[in-house]
């Protein structure tokens, strides 16, 4: 930030540590898939001295994307922590996946961080989904800076990219998003594209040259100074506009030269409070080089401009029973309050919990209280238990380097917390706390699975329990109606990773099957039925006859049983038996094996035998009577209808409305929801939105979101119902 020429790297091979919150910075990297976040993290680690060559640790493995699944898919699929040291400041770099399916990992990174670096590609531009995350950060006042990557691309234009960032992220104040440095271009190559070899500091008016593979500083030439004059003046005016010194603008307009120290101080203050967002450029180091373009400048911005943990407000806390508690301060001597932001399994050390400490100090072998987060609807149990903390460590690629402690504001990996899950709170045994949970999106893509073999079936339950414990954006459902095990995921890539982890980590092989929706049946009109169950085969016989009238009821009525027997035609003790038989047959279904609902069954007559009538006989007669009545009338197939809310930018409203219409949806209203976004409300059959999470993302280029909730069951169109019955018969 201060544009110093000297660097203060950390030592390679040593895990950085912090003894006070002021010596910590927690930074999350955000950006669309392919923008270069992971490459940037590795470049910063190299520049800081954490590694000796880009992206590699001592064993030759990758520093950030070290998971086997990430190697196979060639993209990040999980949150990674890379701690580095710069000038005695420990920087926890949190690398997040850019693909929308892994938004849960992104949200965990935002929870653990105090500032964000938004990484945008000069070749690809700003993705709509990145803008959505920017707005989330703005809503909570998180400080943000932008890093432009891929300057080596043929279409790269730093000035144009900076302008687009200002328009996209600056809102009404374009001067809140401005570059701190301008790229210095070398001679054009054979393709006509000029490489970026250095940066010109707009405030210091110094050139930082990276062409030799190591950062050097020099004065600008006479030809270079005019290149920065307009941008420098605009930056100074932008900084002064954010200054708390109201006299500064008057002095500047009067022609007074403002001291560099004053400008840098005001810049750092504006960045830390989230009102000014500097734009920088970065590129990975060339082979053999010690520093990549812009990496030193970024490290100085992080340590000088981003806030310490003590400057950020901690999440609200209560007791586990909901009683309010005073807000927490970032004090290593305060009461312990930490949160599990990520849970994973290591084949050698078992379960690992990545923990952000907000208050107090966490030490190995401490006994802490674990408070559950109340996500039972997603397969996560609620709990309040005491657990003993295992070893503390800092990740370094696949390695885990021991830590003596983790103070307030720091992050650490904790081993062997067998009950703690993502989102849980760790606190002192004598003063249990529960942190306000962070917002997690609902998983909306259903994936029905079954064990591949009997051996897999025995391990499936435990494997699924571990899987959902790691990932709060995944929901496990055991559907009693369809008798399916369903994993609700964020998208296809999320589902692929989940199934691969089941196989590779937990040794469970599963097959995916077609997801079924919970259909129902009902009577299309009134009908009468006679159930006759008479058998005599020697000894005690069976005798039961009952006559019923069945009529349809409004949706949601269930099954109503009415007794209108007179004269004791059916003895009083057997009337409940008839009802039991009717309800049992209704649960099994009549036409296509789906539960029968929304009918009134009236028992009005019957016959009995003094010896051969029994409870079982009248249950059978009741079931037979219902089946006979069904044979005389049309049975309607009912499908569940969902209340769907779709939030999209205004430019996609037409496409979304057309798509919903093609899904037999009924639009019930639209309304504006913030600047440039529309909320569409519709009623859509659930059978039509099984893959809507994937289709909407494609339709809206990743900018659309939707919610769904059960509304009611209603009659399915005749042709579709006939086709569903045919499929049921073929499957049988």
Buried (B, 14 or more C-beta within 10 A) or exposed (E): BBBBEEBBBBEBEEBBBBEBBBBBBBBBBBBBBBBBBBBBBBBBBBBBBBBEBBBBBEEEBBBBBBBEBBEEBEBBBBBBBBBBBBBEBBBBBBBBBBBBBBBBBBBBBBBBBBBBBBBBBBBBBBBBBBBBBBBBBBEEEBBBBBBBBBBBEEEBBBEEBBBBBBEBBBBEBBBBBBBBBBBBBEEEEEEEBEBBBBBBBBBBBBBBBBBEBEBEBEEBEEEBEEBBEEBBEBBBBBBBBBBEEEEBBEBBEEEEEBEBEBBBBBBBBBBBEBBBBBBBBBBBBEEEBBBBBBBBBBBBBBBBBBBBBBBBEBBEBBBBEEEEBEEBBBBBEBBBBBBBBBBBBEEEBEBBBBBBBBBBBBBBEBEBBBBBBBBEEBBBBEBBEEBEBBBBBBBBBBBBBEBEBBBBBBBBBBBBBEBBBBBBBBBBEEEBBBBEBBEBBBBBBBBBBEBBEEEBEEBBBEBBBBBBBBBBBBBBBEBEEBEBBBBBBBBBBBBBBBBBBBBEBBEBBBEEEEBBBBBBBBBEEBBBBBBBBBEEEEEEBBBBBBBBBBBBBEBEEEBEBEBEBEEEBBBEEBBBBBBBBBBBBBEEBBBBBBBBBBBBBBBBBBBBBEEBBBBBBBBBBBBBBBBBBBEEBEBBBBBBBBBBBBBBBEEBBEBBBEBBEEBBBEBEEBEEEEEEBBBBBBBBBBBBBBBBBBBBBEBBBBBBBBBBEEBEBBBBEEEBBEEBBEEBEEEE
